[in-house]
């Protein structure tokens, strides 16, 4: 608990904000607006609260970018992987109109037919 207290002491409102976000997440889970299975939604909300209590849920843009690029590794085709990385790095169109609050990244690649 000392580590948790130290992490939260550095940001006086961190615990209150984390608990408020948890309540919002749980409300989204209950209303079906999370676009996730309810059990998964509740588990994710609880995990996010636990991470926030440990001080591991900071706003770290570098970590987000690294994570996004790692997700491109799922593409086994090198052309698909390169296209994914290009979208993550800002090439193509980016839309913030997703109902779930995310970003939709889209690009068009023209290639000749074999």
HELIX and SHEET records of a PDB file:
HELIX    1   1 UNK A    2  UNK A    9  1                                   8    
HELIX    2   2 UNK A   14  UNK A   31  1                                  18    
HELIX    3   3 UNK A   38  UNK A   54  1                                  17    
HELIX    4   4 UNK A   61  UNK A   71  1                                  11    
HELIX    5   5 UNK A   72  UNK A   74  5                                   3    
HELIX    6   6 UNK A   78  UNK A   88  1                                  11    
SHEET    1   A 2 UNK A  93  UNK A  95  0                                        
SHEET    2   A 2 UNK A 104  UNK A 106 -1                                        
END                                                                             
